[in-house]
Amino acid sequence: MTIIESAADRQSTALAPDLRSLPDRAARAWTERMAVRPRAGSTYAVTTESDSTYLVDIAQHACSCPDNRIRGEHCKHLRRVALEITARRVAPPGKERAVCDACGTVTFVAADAGTPHLCGNCRLETGDIVRDCETDDRLVVTDVTETLADDWTVEATDETVADYDTNDGYPPDDLVVLATYLSDAVGATKPREYAFPLSRLRRVEDAELVGGGSQ
């Protein structure tokens, strides 16, 4: 098995702490080429430069290598898995790599998560307070759909969300988010929902809610 060192691997090695100050196993975890592959649960297969493969259980802090299994040491394979997870090159236990359906960046989602897949910056959930980037109004999210803006037709105008005048400039492949104005959500029995392209809405953080601002 050939292990190819990627640019990301070289960059991470270059950004390592002063290796001279690290214990031998920690330094080798940073510098040796290894392939780390997620397995079931909290386990990872680690293949070394010598083509030896060991099974690491990150939750149990255990490795099948002699250094850990026989000598009880915190081996370089355990350390390397931790480094790969921290660097976001492999998924942490219970998660899997996915591409954010909104911005296209690599993210990690629960293994049993449904669609859409959204990164932390793009993720909105029902009940979130958001701000309309065009009007500065605040709204409450009622649903994050799987439908793209150029596939969602607004009944009142017979136009798609992507073609709607005020959505000009937003990606036509944005996911459609349904939301109701905050003032309507408070006062109306069944407030009207409006369809927005995802990137037009920005989640309002707790500090902004406490500080008030435009409704």
C-alpha positions in Angstrom: 0.0 0.0 0.0 1.4 3.4 -1.0 0.8 6.3 1.4 0.7 9.7 -0.4 1.5 12.7 1.7 -1.0 15.5 0.8 -0.4 19.2 0.9 -2.6 19.4 4.0 -0.3 16.8 5.7 2.8 18.8 4.8 1.2 22.0 6.0 0.1 20.4 9.3 3.6 19.0 9.8 5.1 22.4 9.1 2.8 24.0 11.7 3.7 21.4 14.3 5.1 22.5 17.7 8.9 22.4 18.2 9.4 18.7 17.7 12.5 18.7 19.8 10.5 19.5 22.8 8.0 16.6 22.3 8.3 13.1 23.6 9.4 10.6 20.9 6.0 9.1 20.3 4.4 12.5 20.0 7.0 13.7 17.5 6.6 10.6 15.4 2.8 11.0 15.4 3.4 14.5 13.8 6.1 13.5 11.3 5.5 9.9 10.1 3.3 9.3 7.1 0.2 7.3 8.1 -3.2 6.6 6.5 -6.1 7.0 8.9 -9.5 5.6 8.0 -12.7 5.7 10.1 -14.3 2.3 10.9 -17.4 1.4 12.9 -18.2 3.3 16.1 -15.2 5.0 17.6 -12.6 2.9 15.8 -10.0 3.9 13.1 -7.6 1.8 11.0 -4.1 3.3 10.9 -1.7 2.1 8.2 2.0 3.0 8.8 4.9 3.6 6.4 5.8 -0.1 6.8 2.3 -1.2 5.6 1.4 -2.4 9.1 -2.3 -1.7 10.0 -3.5 -1.2 13.5 -7.0 -0.7 14.9 -7.4 2.3 17.2 -10.4 2.8 19.5 -10.3 6.5 20.3 -13.1 6.2 22.9 -11.3 3.4 24.8 -7.8 5.0 24.3 -6.7 1.6 22.9 -4.7 0.4 20.0 -3.9 -3.1 18.7 -0.2 -2.2 18.3 2.4 -3.8 20.8 3.4 -0.4 22.1 -0.1 0.1 23.5 -1.4 -3.4 23.9 1.7 -4.9 25.6 3.6 -2.0 27.0 0.5 0.2 27.8 2.0 3.3 26.1 0.0 6.1 24.6 1.3 5.1 21.1 1.9 7.2 18.0 -1.2 5.7 16.3 -3.6 6.9 19.0 -1.9 10.3 18.9 -2.1 10.5 15.1 -5.9 9.7 15.1 -6.4 12.5 17.6 -4.3 14.9 15.4 -6.3 14.0 12.3 -9.6 14.5 14.0 -8.5 17.9 15.4 -7.3 19.0 12.0 -10.7 18.0 10.6 -9.2 15.6 8.0 -11.2 12.6 9.4 -14.5 12.6 11.0 -14.9 12.3 14.8 -16.8 9.3 16.2 -20.4 9.2 15.2 -19.9 11.7 12.4 -19.2 11.4 8.7 -17.7 13.7 6.1 -20.2 15.6 3.9 -20.3 18.6 1.6 -22.4 21.5 2.8 -25.4 21.8 0.4 -25.4 25.5 0.8 -21.7 26.7 0.5 -19.9 23.5 -0.7 -17.4 23.3 2.1 -16.5 20.0 3.8 -18.3 19.5 7.1 -19.1 16.6 9.4 -22.6 15.4 10.1 -24.2 12.8 12.3 -24.0 9.4 10.6 -27.8 9.1 10.6 -28.4 12.7 9.6 -30.9 13.3 6.9 -30.6 16.0 4.2 -29.8 18.7 3.6 -26.3 18.6 4.9 -25.2 22.1 6.2 -22.0 23.3 7.9 -22.1 25.2 11.1 -22.0 28.6 9.3 -25.0 27.7 7.1 -27.0 25.5 9.4 -30.4 26.8 10.3 -33.1 25.0 12.3 -36.8 25.4 13.0 -37.2 28.1 15.6 -34.0 30.0 14.8 -34.3 33.8 14.8 -32.7 35.1 11.5 -32.2 38.5 10.0 -33.1 39.3 6.3 -29.9 40.6 4.8 -32.0 42.7 2.4 -34.4 44.4 4.8 -32.8 43.8 8.2 -36.1 42.4 9.4 -36.1 39.6 11.9 -37.9 36.4 11.2 -38.5 32.9 12.8 -37.5 29.9 10.7 -40.3 27.4 10.3 -38.6 24.9 7.9 -35.4 24.3 6.0 -36.4 22.5 2.9 -34.5 20.3 0.5 -35.8 22.3 -2.5 -33.6 24.6 -4.5 -34.5 28.2 -5.1 -34.9 27.8 -8.8 -37.3 24.8 -8.2 -39.6 26.5 -5.7 -42.5 28.4 -7.2 -44.1 31.3 -5.2 -47.8 30.8 -5.8 -48.7 34.5 -5.5 -46.4 35.5 -8.3 -45.9 32.3 -10.2 -42.2 33.0 -10.1 -39.5 30.8 -8.6 -37.7 32.0 -5.4 -34.6 32.4 -7.5 -36.4 34.7 -10.1 -38.1 36.8 -7.5 -36.9 40.5 -7.8 -35.5 40.9 -4.3 -33.5 37.6 -4.6 -31.5 38.8 -7.5 -27.8 37.9 -6.9 -28.4 35.0 -4.6 -27.4 31.5 -5.9 -30.3 29.8 -7.8 -29.2 26.5 -6.2 -29.6 27.9 -2.6 -31.9 25.8 -0.4 -35.3 27.4 0.3 -36.0 28.4 3.9 -39.5 29.1 5.1 -39.8 31.8 7.7 -42.4 34.1 9.3 -41.8 37.6 10.5 -41.1 37.8 14.2 -43.8 40.4 14.8 -46.4 38.0 13.1 -45.1 35.0 14.9 -45.8 36.7 18.2 -49.2 38.1 17.4 -50.9 35.9 14.8 -52.6 32.6 15.3 -51.3 31.2 12.0 -48.7 33.6 10.7 -47.9 33.6 7.0 -44.8 31.8 5.8 -42.4 33.3 3.2 -39.8 31.5 1.1 -36.2 32.8 1.1 -32.9 31.6 -0.4 -30.8 30.3 2.5 -27.9 32.7 2.0 -30.2 35.7 2.3 -30.8 34.9 5.9 -28.3 35.3 8.8 -28.8 33.6 12.1 -29.2 36.1 14.9 -26.9 35.4 17.8 -28.0 35.5 21.4 -26.1 38.7 22.1 -28.1 40.5 19.3 -31.4 39.3 20.7 -30.5 40.6 24.1 -29.4 43.9 22.6 -32.5 44.4 20.6 -32.3 46.2 17.3 -34.4 46.3 14.2 -37.5 44.2 14.1 
